């Protein structure tokens, strides 16, 4: 693992989740972690007009660069805006996957917590600021709505007659 750091723009709840999962900033991902693979794949040489590392304020996630065999981190230490957005999107997807998995267990018949208590419990366990409660609750409602829509659509499609009736 190198001692070079890079900043990535992420939403605040994602940063809090990543800090709980991987430790305080600057985050050092485990050696074979997929985020290390993404970083090593997307790192580029800085452009000639590069002024230095950007700081994104409250949306700043500082990460140690991985050691790479094919790239020297002293030269290859620049992330484009598109690469930053993709890595941030993957981090947000991880947060959502963990959240929905947790909610499915919390809402199961054995535990049966209500939605609000389950969201607060998830936020407490993952160090997410309570200001993100509405965002997570809306995400859960959208997720359940998508599942219902897919089930309904599947039922409609399976009830249609065959295109070519048998003879």
Backbone bond lengths (Angstrom), bond angles and torsions (degrees), N, CA, C in turn:
res aa  C-N    CA-C-N  psi(-1)  N-CA   C-N-CA  omega(-1)  CA-C   N-CA-C  phi
1 X - - - 1.450 - - 1.521 107.90 -
2 X 1.308 115.47 134.19 1.461 120.04 -178.35 1.527 110.48 -85.67
3 X 1.293 115.79 169.99 1.465 121.74 177.82 1.524 111.61 -100.84
4 X 1.319 118.22 7.56 1.460 122.36 177.95 1.524 109.38 -85.72
5 X 1.334 115.31 139.48 1.460 120.58 -178.64 1.520 109.97 -115.76
6 X 1.335 114.25 158.27 1.453 121.07 176.08 1.525 107.37 -140.57
7 X 1.322 116.19 149.28 1.464 121.36 179.45 1.517 109.90 -103.37
8 X 1.343 115.05 138.80 1.460 122.05 179.34 1.525 107.66 -125.97
9 X 1.325 116.19 136.19 1.466 120.77 177.64 1.527 109.15 -83.09
10 X 1.352 115.51 121.95 1.462 122.23 179.49 1.518 109.41 -139.87
11 X 1.331 117.84 154.07 1.460 119.79 172.67 1.531 110.50 -64.40
12 X 1.309 117.16 150.73 1.461 122.15 -174.94 1.539 113.17 -57.91
13 X 1.347 120.78 -44.41 1.473 118.81 178.80 1.528 113.00 -61.20
14 X 1.317 117.21 -33.87 1.471 120.67 178.61 1.527 109.68 -67.88
15 X 1.329 116.96 -40.57 1.471 120.96 178.53 1.524 109.85 -61.87
16 X 1.337 117.28 -45.35 1.461 121.05 -179.88 1.522 111.03 -62.61
17 X 1.333 116.88 -39.93 1.460 121.14 178.14 1.533 110.53 -64.96
18 X 1.325 117.18 -45.20 1.464 120.75 -179.04 1.534 111.17 -65.16
19 X 1.330 117.46 -36.89 1.463 120.16 177.77 1.527 110.98 -65.55
20 X 1.326 117.18 -38.86 1.457 120.53 178.33 1.523 110.35 -67.18
21 X 1.313 116.58 -38.31 1.462 121.63 -176.45 1.533 112.48 -77.43
22 X 1.348 118.24 -40.68 1.464 121.87 -172.41 1.529 114.80 -115.01
23 X 1.321 118.95 -5.92 1.453 121.46 179.97 1.517 111.64 107.32
24 X 1.310 115.03 175.71 1.469 121.34 -175.88 1.526 111.57 -66.41
25 X 1.331 114.14 161.66 1.469 120.43 178.40 1.511 109.91 -74.88
26 X 1.273 120.33 147.65 1.454 127.87 -7.78 1.529 110.33 -68.78
27 X 1.310 115.14 135.55 1.464 121.76 -176.21 1.525 109.86 -77.37
28 X 1.304 113.78 136.43 1.467 121.13 176.02 1.528 106.62 -114.90
29 X 1.331 116.43 103.69 1.455 120.88 -179.29 1.522 109.78 -70.03
30 X 1.337 118.02 148.99 1.466 120.03 175.23 1.526 111.34 -59.69
31 X 1.298 116.53 159.89 1.465 122.92 -171.07 1.529 113.61 -56.28
32 X 1.310 118.81 -45.22 1.463 121.60 -175.59 1.526 112.02 -103.30
33 X 1.308 117.77 22.81 1.460 121.99 -178.91 1.527 110.31 -73.01
34 X 1.326 116.04 149.62 1.471 119.55 -177.93 1.513 112.30 -67.83
35 X 1.336 118.50 -27.28 1.463 119.91 178.26 1.527 111.01 -69.88
36 X 1.339 117.46 -32.85 1.463 119.86 172.74 1.521 110.37 -63.74
37 X 1.317 116.72 -40.86 1.472 120.35 178.69 1.523 110.63 -63.79
38 X 1.332 116.60 -42.31 1.467 120.09 178.76 1.522 110.89 -63.29
39 X 1.322 116.39 -43.01 1.467 119.80 179.48 1.523 110.91 -62.72
40 X 1.323 117.12 -48.20 1.470 119.05 -177.71 1.530 111.22 -64.73
41 X 1.323 118.05 -30.74 1.460 121.42 179.00 1.527 112.02 -73.60
42 X 1.332 117.77 -36.80 1.465 121.01 -172.48 1.526 114.47 -96.38
43 X 1.314 118.66 -9.48 1.474 119.79 179.89 1.520 111.05 -66.31
44 X 1.326 114.72 140.81 1.456 121.53 179.93 1.522 109.51 -132.38
45 X 1.324 114.53 170.51 1.454 119.48 171.32 1.525 107.74 -74.48
46 X 1.329 117.47 141.52 1.463 118.98 -179.56 1.520 111.88 -66.19
47 X 1.336 117.75 146.84 1.466 119.87 176.58 1.533 110.38 -68.76
48 X 1.316 116.19 164.20 1.469 120.42 -176.09 1.524 112.49 -64.41
49 X 1.334 117.59 -30.56 1.466 120.21 -178.80 1.530 112.75 -93.31
50 X 1.323 117.57 19.07 1.465 123.14 -178.12 1.528 109.09 -71.96
51 X 1.331 116.67 123.47 1.463 121.56 -175.63 1.526 112.69 -91.45
52 X 1.285 119.08 -11.30 1.460 121.89 -178.72 1.517 110.57 130.35
53 X 1.309 114.98 177.93 1.458 121.04 -176.13 1.525 111.63 -65.85
54 X 1.338 115.84 134.59 1.460 121.73 179.83 1.523 109.02 -86.94
55 X 1.335 115.41 148.27 1.450 121.89 174.01 1.524 107.07 -115.08
56 X 1.330 117.11 125.24 1.455 121.62 -174.22 1.522 113.13 -99.72
57 X 1.300 117.87 16.55 1.465 122.05 177.45 1.521 111.89 70.51
58 X 1.336 116.62 -127.06 1.466 120.40 -177.26 1.533 111.85 -72.48
59 X 1.324 117.86 -14.10 1.463 121.57 179.12 1.525 112.26 -99.25
60 X 1.316 117.40 22.63 1.456 122.29 -175.49 1.530 110.99 -97.05
61 X 1.327 116.98 121.56 1.456 123.04 174.25 1.519 107.34 -113.02
62 X 1.318 116.58 116.66 1.456 122.07 -178.80 1.528 108.96 -94.90
63 X 1.347 115.96 129.84 1.459 122.08 -174.16 1.528 109.18 -133.73
64 X 1.340 115.73 138.59 1.462 119.78 172.65 1.524 108.71 -74.00
65 X 1.324 116.12 140.18 1.463 120.70 177.26 1.525 109.61 -76.59
66 X 1.327 117.37 144.24 1.467 119.72 178.76 1.527 110.79 -76.02
67 X 1.320 115.65 155.39 1.464 120.04 171.79 1.520 107.52 -75.92
68 X 1.330 115.61 132.76 1.465 120.01 -176.64 1.514 109.23 -126.14
69 X 1.326 116.14 141.42 1.463 121.02 179.85 1.522 111.55 -76.87
70 X 1.330 116.78 -35.91 1.457 119.83 -174.47 1.522 114.37 -95.28
71 X 1.341 118.08 -9.70 1.457 121.35 -179.02 1.522 109.75 -132.93
72 X 1.314 116.03 139.57 1.454 122.00 176.65 1.533 107.65 -91.84
73 X 1.334 117.32 123.90 1.465 120.38 -175.37 1.534 112.42 -67.71
74 X 1.307 117.97 -15.86 1.466 119.35 176.38 1.528 110.82 -71.05
75 X 1.317 116.49 -29.32 1.464 121.07 179.74 1.526 112.17 -102.86
76 X 1.292 117.69 -35.94 1.465 123.14 -176.84 1.532 108.50 -102.09
77 X 1.317 116.67 81.69 1.455 120.06 -175.80 1.527 112.54 -139.70
78 X 1.312 116.76 35.17 1.462 121.63 -176.93 1.528 109.63 -128.05
79 X 1.342 115.39 132.08 1.462 121.13 174.67 1.513 108.88 -110.62
80 X 1.316 116.44 130.34 1.459 119.60 175.97 1.526 108.80 -73.06
81 X 1.312 116.39 166.36 1.466 121.59 179.80 1.537 110.59 -62.41
82 X 1.324 116.86 -38.85 1.464 120.68 179.71 1.531 110.43 -65.55
83 X 1.328 117.65 -42.38 1.460 121.11 179.06 1.523 110.56 -64.38
84 X 1.332 116.47 -39.77 1.465 120.94 176.87 1.524 110.84 -60.73
85 X 1.329 115.92 -44.44 1.462 120.50 -179.47 1.523 111.08 -64.23
86 X 1.329 117.11 -39.71 1.466 120.78 179.83 1.529 111.35 -66.77
87 X 1.323 117.36 -44.64 1.465 120.39 179.12 1.518 110.00 -65.19
88 X 1.321 116.92 -41.68 1.460 121.07 177.05 1.530 110.85 -62.70
89 X 1.324 117.46 -39.60 1.467 121.24 178.38 1.522 110.87 -64.28
90 X 1.328 117.77 -38.57 1.470 121.07 178.28 1.529 110.82 -67.71
91 X 1.323 116.69 -36.74 1.467 120.22 176.40 1.529 110.53 -66.05
92 X 1.325 116.26 -40.86 1.465 120.81 178.00 1.528 110.35 -66.22
93 X 1.327 117.47 -37.87 1.464 121.05 177.43 1.525 110.98 -64.51
94 X 1.336 116.92 -37.43 1.459 120.63 176.72 1.527 110.09 -64.04
95 X 1.324 116.97 -43.18 1.459 121.43 177.21 1.526 110.35 -59.34
96 X 1.328 117.55 -46.58 1.461 120.97 -179.15 1.531 111.72 -64.57
97 X 1.316 117.03 -41.36 1.466 120.34 179.72 1.525 110.58 -63.48
98 X 1.318 116.91 -44.96 1.461 121.04 178.22 1.528 110.47 -63.45
99 X 1.330 116.13 -40.36 1.463 121.59 -179.28 1.525 110.80 -63.64
100 X 1.331 117.89 -48.93 1.460 120.11 -177.84 1.528 111.51 -68.55
101 X 1.304 117.79 -34.66 1.456 120.84 175.71 1.529 110.23 -63.61
102 X 1.326 115.93 -45.09 1.462 121.18 178.22 1.525 110.50 -62.29
103 X 1.326 117.13 -43.65 1.467 121.33 -178.70 1.526 110.97 -65.38
104 X 1.324 117.68 -38.24 1.463 120.50 178.21 1.523 111.05 -61.81
105 X 1.325 116.44 -41.45 1.470 120.12 178.73 1.525 110.26 -69.90
106 X 1.328 117.55 -43.94 1.463 121.31 -178.28 1.519 112.13 -65.76
107 X 1.315 117.67 -30.64 1.465 121.48 -179.13 1.525 112.25 -92.76
108 X 1.337 117.73 2.58 1.470 120.77 -179.09 1.526 110.55 -65.50
109 X 1.317 115.98 167.41 1.467 120.74 -176.52 1.525 112.23 -65.81
110 X 1.325 117.53 -31.04 1.469 120.10 -178.34 1.529 111.76 -71.26
111 X 1.332 117.32 -37.77 1.466 120.92 -175.67 1.524 110.46 -98.82
112 X 1.286 117.82 -51.68 1.473 127.62 175.66 1.531 114.84 50.32
113 X 1.333 116.63 53.07 1.466 120.76 169.48 1.522 107.77 -77.03
114 X 1.332 116.51 154.29 1.464 117.92 174.44 1.525 109.46 -78.01
115 X 1.327 116.51 168.69 1.468 121.43 -173.32 1.522 111.73 -62.74
116 X 1.315 118.06 -43.59 1.464 120.95 -177.13 1.528 111.35 -64.23
117 X 1.340 116.20 -45.51 1.465 119.72 179.32 1.529 110.48 -63.94
118 X 1.315 117.16 -38.26 1.466 120.92 -179.66 1.524 111.44 -65.76
119 X 1.339 116.94 -41.26 1.459 120.37 178.88 1.526 109.97 -64.94
120 X 1.333 116.98 -45.21 1.471 119.81 179.00 1.522 111.34 -62.40
121 X 1.322 117.02 -39.29 1.457 120.50 178.71 1.527 111.27 -64.63
122 X 1.327 117.13 -42.26 1.464 120.77 177.26 1.529 110.72 -61.94
123 X 1.328 116.23 -44.43 1.468 119.98 -179.52 1.527 110.71 -63.80
124 X 1.315 116.91 -38.46 1.460 121.10 179.79 1.528 111.00 -67.23
125 X 1.326 116.96 -43.04 1.464 120.75 -178.67 1.522 112.75 -68.89
126 X 1.333 117.77 -28.24 1.460 121.11 -176.26 1.521 113.66 -107.55
127 X 1.316 117.81 11.85 1.459 121.87 174.63 1.517 114.28 64.96
128 X 1.326 117.07 31.06 1.463 120.89 -179.32 1.518 109.04 -91.95
129 X 1.308 116.31 136.91 1.457 123.16 -179.24 1.525 110.11 -60.48
130 X 1.339 118.54 137.75 1.467 121.12 179.19 1.529 114.26 -59.85
131 X 1.306 118.06 -15.12 1.461 120.61 177.76 1.528 111.43 -66.29
132 X 1.320 118.11 -17.05 1.465 122.04 -179.17 1.530 112.13 -89.18
133 X 1.329 117.64 6.43 1.470 121.29 -177.32 1.526 111.75 -57.85
134 X 1.325 117.20 -49.92 1.471 120.54 -178.19 1.524 111.58 -61.03
135 X 1.335 116.56 -40.65 1.459 120.30 179.67 1.531 110.67 -61.23
136 X 1.333 116.88 -45.18 1.461 120.31 -178.59 1.531 111.54 -69.45
137 X 1.321 116.96 -38.98 1.465 119.71 179.02 1.536 111.00 -65.01
138 X 1.333 116.75 -41.89 1.468 120.08 177.05 1.520 110.87 -65.10
139 X 1.320 117.48 -39.16 1.463 121.01 178.02 1.527 110.18 -61.19
140 X 1.321 117.10 -41.42 1.465 120.29 178.76 1.528 111.09 -64.84
141 X 1.331 116.56 -42.47 1.465 120.02 179.50 1.524 110.94 -64.18
142 X 1.329 117.74 -41.57 1.468 120.96 177.52 1.525 110.97 -63.81
143 X 1.317 116.37 -40.73 1.463 121.98 179.40 1.527 110.49 -60.96
144 X 1.325 116.70 -48.11 1.463 120.42 179.53 1.524 111.42 -64.95
145 X 1.316 116.40 -36.61 1.469 120.54 177.79 1.536 110.67 -64.56
146 X 1.336 117.33 -41.55 1.468 120.54 177.09 1.519 111.26 -62.48
147 X 1.318 117.02 -41.03 1.473 120.50 178.84 1.523 109.89 -63.11
148 X 1.325 116.71 -45.24 1.479 119.75 178.66 1.517 111.36 -61.66
149 X 1.324 117.09 -41.99 1.462 120.88 -179.68 1.523 110.39 -62.38
150 X 1.344 116.98 -44.01 1.471 120.17 179.91 1.525 111.23 -64.74
151 X 1.333 117.85 -39.63 1.466 120.10 177.58 1.523 110.57 -63.98
152 X 1.332 116.75 -44.89 1.457 121.11 179.52 1.521 110.89 -62.85
153 X 1.328 116.46 -44.39 1.464 121.16 179.85 1.526 110.82 -63.25
154 X 1.320 116.69 -40.32 1.465 121.28 179.28 1.527 110.22 -64.30
155 X 1.338 116.86 -38.60 1.463 121.00 179.18 1.519 110.75 -66.42
156 X 1.330 117.41 -40.83 1.461 121.67 179.01 1.523 110.76 -65.66
157 X 1.324 116.88 -45.42 1.464 121.53 -178.28 1.523 110.38 -65.07
158 X 1.327 117.63 -39.84 1.468 119.33 -178.10 1.526 111.81 -72.85
159 X 1.338 118.78 -20.86 1.454 121.74 179.57 1.502 114.07 -85.91
160 X 1.314 119.50 -6.26 1.471 122.11 -179.81 1.529 110.20 -74.63
161 X 1.330 116.31 147.14 1.472 117.61 177.52 1.523 110.75 -71.80
162 X 1.310 115.42 162.44 1.459 121.12 -179.52 1.531 109.88 -65.17
163 X 1.311 117.02 151.20 1.462 122.32 -179.41 1.510 110.33 -64.15
164 X 1.287 117.02 -46.51 1.470 122.10 179.02 1.523 107.77 -113.42
165 X 1.340 117.17 108.38 1.466 117.49 -178.87 1.532 110.57 -66.88
166 X 1.323 116.52 146.35 1.465 118.89 179.18 1.523 111.24 -66.85
167 X 1.297 117.13 152.30 1.474 121.68 -177.93 1.502 112.28 -91.91
